[in-house]
Amino acid sequence: MRTFDFDLFVIGGGSGGVRAARMSAQRGARVALAECAELGGTCVNVGCIPKKLYSYAAGYAESFEEAAGFGWRLGEPRFDWNRLKANRAREITRLNGVYRGLLEGAGVTLIQGWAQLADAQTVQIGEKKHTARHVLVATGGMPFVPEVAGREHLVVSDAMFDLDPFPKRLLVVGGGYIACEFASIFNGLGAQVTQLYRGAHLLNGFDEDLRQFLAKEMTRTGIDIRFNCEIDMITRTDSGLCALLSRGQRVEADTILYATGRVPNTQGLGLEAAGVALDERGGVVVDAHYRSSVPSVLAVGDVSTRQQLTPVALAEAMVVVDTLFGKGPRQLDYEFTPTAVFTHPNIGTCGYTEAAARAKFGKVSVFSSEFKALRHTLSGSGERTFMKLIVEHASDRVVGLHMVGPDAGEVVQGFAVAMRAGATKAMFDSTIGIHPTVAEEFVTMREPMPG
C-alpha cells in the first residue's frame, strides 16, 4: 500500500480551506495547508469582514443626521479615512493571527507559498513536493474585469479598502451585490457616487420587487444609478479619470471600480494537467460530495460550482471532513440558504423569488408591505422598509422571504431557521410579534396581493 506524507493537503487558506484543515486535524488526520497570502482568504482580508466594517462606518453618517430629530445637538462631524483604514488593518491582522493559531493548535502543518498539483496526489510548492491521500482545492474566487480600453486605470474590489486618497468622485461599474455595496458605502462616507450597469436593473437573481425597491432607496440616498450603460474607454485627464460611455456621454471620477463579477481562482494550479475537469467559468466540476473528476481531488467554496457565500464554503468543508474522516458521505441542502447584501438600506433574503416560486410550485400567494419604520417618524429620514412573503398554495409553506431595511440580515437569519423547518403561513400568523419592531411585520401580514 502506498504511503503518503499527509492524509489531506489543502490548497488555500480561506474560510473553507481553514475549516476543512482544522476539523480534519482534530479528527486525527495528518493535514497540511498551503497559502501564498494572508490566512482568512477573501472574506477576512478583502471581503465580508472589512466590507461590513466600512458599512458600519458609512451608517454613522445617517445616524448623525437623524439624531437631531431625537433631541441631540451635534457639532459638524468630520470623517477621517486614514484612521478608518488603519483601524481596519489592525483588526484584519488580528484575525489573520486567530486563523493561524486555530490551525497550529489543531496540529495542521502550514506551508507558505504557491501550491499546484504535480499529479493527482502530489502537491508542489517551489521545488518541494508533498504527497497526500486527498487534496482539497479551496482557492476561492477573484474579480473579473472585461476587456475595456484603459483598464489599467481602473480598480477592483480588493483595492477599495486602502485607496489613497479618498475618492471624492467614485464611478462604480456593475449591478451585483459587490457593486451595490461599495456604491452605498462610499456614498455614505461622503463620495459623489455614480453607478453604471449594462442591464435594466440591479441584482440579477433577486426578487423583482426587491430589486426595484432597492434601486429607489439607493437613488434617494444620492447615488446616481444609470442603467443600460457600458464604458467604451477610460482615460486619465488633468482632473482625474474620464469614462466615455457607449452612448457618447462622459463621466469624470477620481476612482473607477469595476465590480463586474468574480470567477473561480484556478489558473496556475495544475488542475487540468492532473486531469481535473473545469467548467466554462474555470470552476472545478464536483459531485454532490465535492469530488472532482479525479477522485483524490476535492473542491469547496467559490472555486467550485455552487453558491458563492462564505457560510456555504464552511458547510461544504464540513461535508468533506465528515466524508473523509467522519461517519461517511452526506449531502448539503442548499434550498433555503439565507443571505444579506449590505447596501444602505440592507437586504436580507431566504428561499425563492416570486418568479422562481411560481415556476417551481405553480400557485403561490404573495404578501408584501412597504412602510416608514417607527424610527423615521422622528428622524426626518425618508427611508422606507420593504418586506415580502411567498407562500406555496398547496402546502401553505413559506418558501420565500425578502426584506429591504435596517438590519435585514439580522432579521432574516432567524426566519431562515423556521423556513428550513417547514414553517407554514399559519404558523407565521399564530406567532406573536415583538412590538414595536420591524420584524413583527413578517408575522402580521394578512392580506395576499391580488393575482
N, C-alpha and C positions, 0 to 999 in steps of 0.2 A: 504493500500500500504506500502511495506517495505521501511524503511528509511535507508540511508547509510551514513557513515562518509564522504565519498568522491564520487564525480561523476566519477573520473578517478584516478586510482592508477597505477603509472608507476614503474616498476621494472627495474632499470638500468639507469645510468646517462651518457650514451654515446650520440653520435650525434642524433640518432633517438629518444631516450627517452627524452632528454632535449628539443628538438624541439616540440615534442608532448605535453609535460607537459606545457611548456611556452605558446604555442599558444592556448592550451585549456583553460588555466587560463585567458588569455587575452580575451577570449570569454565568460567569466563569470562562467566557470566550477570550482568546488571545486576540486583541484588537489593536490595529494601527489606524491613525488618521493623518492624512496629508493635506496641508493647506498652504497656499503660497501668499496669502494676505492675512489680515487680522481675523481672529475667530469670531464667529457670530453671523457671518455671511451678509447678504443684502439687508435683511431685516434689522439687524443690530447696528450695522455700520452706515448704510445709506438708504434705509427703507423705513419700515414701520416705526421704529423707536425714535430716531431723530425727527421724522416727519410729524409724529404725534406731538413731540415736544415743541416743535415750531408751530403746530396748530394751536397748542395751548397759548403760546406767545402771542399769536395773532388774535386770539379770543379776548385778550385783555383790552385791546383797543375798543372792542364793542362794550366791554364791561365799564370802562371809564366813561364812555358816552352815556350809558344807561344809568349810571349811579346817581346822576343829578335828579332823576325822577323819583328816587327813593330818599332824597334829602341830603345827599352827600355833596359837599363843595370841595372840588379838587383843583389843584393847580394844573398848569399845562403839562400833560405827560410828555416825556421825551424817551424815545426808543434808542437803545444802544445795541446795534447789530453785532459789533465785535464782542461785546460781553455775552450775548446770547450764544455766539459761535464758540467762545471759549468754555462756557459752562456746559454746552452740549458735548464738546470734545472730551471734557473731563469725565462726564458720565459714560460716554461710549467706551473710553479707556477702562473705566471701572468694570463695565460689563464684559469687555474682552478678557479681563483678568478672571472674572467669575467663571466664564466658559472654560478657560484654561484650568482653573482649579477643579472644576467638576470632572473634566476628563482625566487629569492627572490623579485625582483622588480615586477614580474608578479603576486606575491601572492601565489606561489607554496609552500606547506609545505615540507621541506626537512627532510628526516629521514636517519640517518647514521646507517647502519647495513645490515646484510644478510637477504633478504626477500624471503619467499616461500609461495606458495599457501596452505592455510588450507582447502579451498574448492573453488568453482567456483567464489565466490565473497568476499572472505576473505583472506587477506594477513597477515602473521605472521612474526614479527621481534622480535627475542628473546621471551619474554613472552607476548608481546603486540600484540593484534590482531586489524586489521583495516578492515572495510567493504567498498566495493566500487561497484558502479553500473557496472563499466567497469574496467578491469585490462589489462594493456598493458605490455607485456614482451618484453624488449629491452636490453637483457643482452649480445648481441654481440657474438663473437666467441673467440676461444682460440687455441693456437698452438697444432697441432697433432704431436706426436712423435711415430713412430712404435717401436715395441719391438726389441731391439738390446742389445747384451751383452755389459755391460759397459756404459749403458745410463746415469748413474749417473755422468759421466764425460762431457757430452755434455751440450750445452745451446740452448735455443730457442730465437726467435727474440726479445722477450720482454727484454731480458738481454743485448742486444748488445749495448745499449746506455751508459751503465755505467760499461763496462768491466774495470778491473784493474788487471794488467797493460794493455796497448795497445798491442794487439796480433801482433807480428812480422810475424807469420805464421798463416793464417786462412784457415780452411777447411770448405767449405760450402756444405751441402748435400741438394739437391733439385734442381728442374729446373723451378719452378714457378716464379712469379714476385717478391716475397719477397726474394727468394734465389738470383735471378739475381741482384736485387737492392743492397743487402748487399755485394755481391761479388764486384760489381762496386765501391761502396762507400769505402770499406776498401782497395781495390786496389788503389784507388785514394789517400787515406790518407797515403799510404806507406807500407801496409802489403803485404806479399807474399801470394797470394790467389790461392787456388785450389778449383775447383767446381766439385762435383760428381753428376751425375744424372743417375738414373736407366733406363731412356728412351733413345730414339735415338736422341732426340733434345729438346731444351729448349721451354718453354712457350706453353704447350698444349692449344689448343683452339684459338691461334692467327694465323694470316695468315702465310702460309708456307714460302713464300718468305721473309716475315719479320723475322720469326724465324731463317732462315738460315743466313740472313744478320746480325742480331744482334750477333749471335754466332761468326761470323768472326770478327766483330768490338770489341767484348769483348776480344777475343783472341789477337787481335792486340794490345790492351792496356796492355797485360801482364798476363791476367788471364789464368790459366791452367785448361781448361774445359775437363772433361773426361766423355764420355757417356757410357751407358750400364754398369754402375758400382754400386755396392752396398757394404755396410760395414757389415762384419760379426761380428767384435768385436772391442771395443775401450779399450785401456789400458793406464795407466799412467806410464811413464818412468822417468828416471832421467832428461831427456832433454825436457819433456813436455808430450804430448799425442801422441799415435800411433794408427792409424786406420788400421786394417787388412781388406783388400778388399777381396771380394768373388773370385777374380782371383788370389789371393795369393800375391798381391802387398801390400806394406805398404806406408802410407802417414803420416809423422810427422807434428804436428801442436801445436800451443800454445792454440788455441781455436777451438772447433768443433761446428759449428752452424748447427742444423737440422731445415731447413725451408721446411718442407715436407707437407705443407697444414695446414688448420685451420678447426675446427669443431665447430658447434653451442654450446654455453655455456648454457646447460640446466640441468646439473647434480645438484642435491640438491635443485631444485626449487619446488618440489612437483607437477610437472605438470601432470605426469602420474596418480598419486593418485587422482588428481582432474578431471581426465577423458580427459585431453588434449592429442590428438594424436601426436606422433612424427614419423618422417621418419627414414630411415635406418641409417642416419648420426646423429640422435638425434635432428634434427631441428624440430621446430614447424610447422606442416602442416597447411597452411592457405588458404582461398579462395581469390578471386580477391579483396576483401575488407579487407583482413588481419585478418579475424576472424578465430579462431581455431575451432576444433570440439566442443568446449564448447563456446556457443555464447557470453558469457560475457568476454571471454579471447581473446585478440588480440595479434599479434606479428609483429614486423617490424625489418628490418636490418639483420645482419649476423646470428641472432639466428633463422631466418626463412629460407624459401626455395627459395629465389630469389637471385639476384646478390649481391655479397659481396663488395659493394662500399659505402663509406660514403655519397656521394650526393644522392645515391639511397635510403639509410635509411632516409635521410631528406625528400625526396619526398614522400616516403611511410608514414612517420609520418604525413605529411600534408593531405594525403588522409584520414587517420584515424581521424584527427581533423575535417575535413570537413564532414566526415560521421557521427561522433558522435555529433558535436556541430556546424555544419555549414549547408550548403544547402542540404546535403544529399550525398548518395554514388556516387562515381565516380571511374574510373579505371585509373591506371597509365600505360602509354605506354612505354615499355622497348626497343622497336625495335632499335632505334638509340641512344643508350647510349654511349657517348664517354668516353674514359678512357686513362690514361697515365701510363707508367712504367718509374720510374726514375733511369734507368740504365744510363751508360755513353757509348754511347750517349743515349738520351731519346727516348722513344717510345710514339707515340700518335696514337690512332685508333678509328674509329667510323664505326658502321654498320657491314656488313657481310664480312667474309673472302671469298677468291675466291672460295674455295671448297663449303662453305655454300651457297654462291650466286648461284653457278651452280646448286646445289641441289634444291634450292627454286624457282629460276626464269627460269631455263633452259639456254637459250642462253644469254651470257653476253660478253661484251667487256672489256678487261683489258689493262690499260695504266700504265706503270711504268717507273721510271727514277732513275738512280744511278749516283752520281756525287760528285766531290770535291767542297765544298762550297767556295765562294769568300774569306772568312776569311782565309782559309787554303792555299791559293795561296802564302801567305807571312808567315804564322805562322810556317811552317815546319812540321805541323801535317799531318799524313796520314789518318786522319778521313774522312770518306765518308758519304754521306747522301743518304737515300733511300726513295722513295715516290711512292705510288701506288693508282690508282683509279679503281673501279669495277663498271661497268655501265650495268644496265638491258637493254637488247637489245630492247625489245618491247616498253618500255616507255621512254627510254633514261635517266631514273633517275640514279643518282649516289647513289649506295647502299652500297658501301664500300670505305673507305678512310683510308690509313695506311701510317705511316711515322716513320722512324728512323733517328734522327738527333737532333741538338741543339734546345731546347725549343719546342720539338714536341707537348707537351701538350698544350702550349700556342697557337700554330698554329692550331691544330685540333679543339680546342674549338669553334672557330668562324665558321669553316666549318660545325660543327655539327648542328648549327642553320639552315644553308642552307639545309642540308640533311633532317632535320625534316620538313622543309617547302616544301620538294619535288623537290629540285633543280635538273635540268637535266644537262647532259654533255654540251648541247648547251648553257645553262646559264653560266656554268663554262667558256666555250670558249669565250663567249662575255664579260666576266668580265675583266676589265683592271687590270693587275698585278701591284704591288708596286715594283719598281725596284731600286736598286738590293736587292732582298730578296730571301730567300729560299722558302718562302710560295708561291711566284708567280709561282713556278713550277706547282702547282696544277691547275692553270688556263691557262697554256701554253702547256700542254701535247696534242699532236695532233694525233700521230700515235699509233693505238692499237697494242698490241702484237699479233703475228700470233697464230691461233688456237682458 
